Amino acid sequence: MADQAGSGGGSAANGFEPAPPGGPDPAAEAGETSGPGEQPPGGDPGSAEGYEASAAGVHRAESEAQQPDGSDKLRRPHTALGWVAFPFAVFWRFLFPKKPRPFIVELPFLVVFALFLAFLIKTFLVQAFFIPSGSMQNTLAIGDRVLVNRASVWLGGQPQRGQVVVFQDPGGWLGPSETTGGSNWLTKALTFVGVLPEDNGDLIKRVIGVGGDHVVCCNPQGEITVNGVALNEPYIYPGDTAASGPDGMFDIVVPQGRLWVMGDHRGVSEDSRAHQELNGGTIPVSSVVGRAEVIIWPIGHWSKLSVPNTFNQTGLSALAAPGGIPVAATVGALPVTLLRRRRKLRKLASRAAEN
């Protein structure tokens, strides 16, 4: 009777359960994997090496169970730093999956990513602007598109004399009809992300004077002077003079943190001269959107908007104004003088203590 209970592939006395008819014999499998006196692969289960091997196998099995098909599913982080990096990893895997997606599925993602990238470039790097008027002719024609460097502003750069800058209306420079944008929602959306050039009432002029400059129009030769230095202005519209226009004459010291700006087509440009009742005609540096670098459209008008040589003259800086260099030298030498005086007092005090 005992033999009948153990029939069908072995008895319970050898440590294995009876195998079903036709199934593999556990004893035979055990004999194939490890012979007499041999340990199973991975070392002694009771030893440290065997435990580490077993743990590694369990971890590998769990990974395979979670991702049996090699999918892009990311594991949940176990550290604070991991949780911080997790959103970026998800976004990166979303943009660059391990398994290619069908093109019809990829297309919406590519469009969204391209618009997002255009918005970042427009906000922090460069932006295209449309020229709606002739106030900067012939440097800029009506309908030109210019590329404006915005990074120079948010990185702390200051506008310099001779640069062509785009700035927001400081208040009172534009009428209601000039500040309204287009009514097409698609045009507004594409302009917002930077696909279309901006035309929302911003102005574009050339910087003539910066904070501290004494700007005068005009000297006996009919030239504008900055800190007593005459400007040769070849960029002025043909037929105009430096003083062209109803508000051509002026004499102003530009306050710190503000700019005196003028259009190259002096006869039609309503610039700082025409708004002297508002903050003396100057605009705040904070209103500057960026520096116009190049004309990008139409192709026939392509050119770089560099600073004219007349603004690189020696003595044009406000330091060259009467009394400017002595004042700057005094201010620069003051910290050194105070430091030397302090060291002398310390030496005298130490000598008095020794005596």
Disulfide bonds with the S-S distance in Angstrom:
Cys217-Cys218 2.00
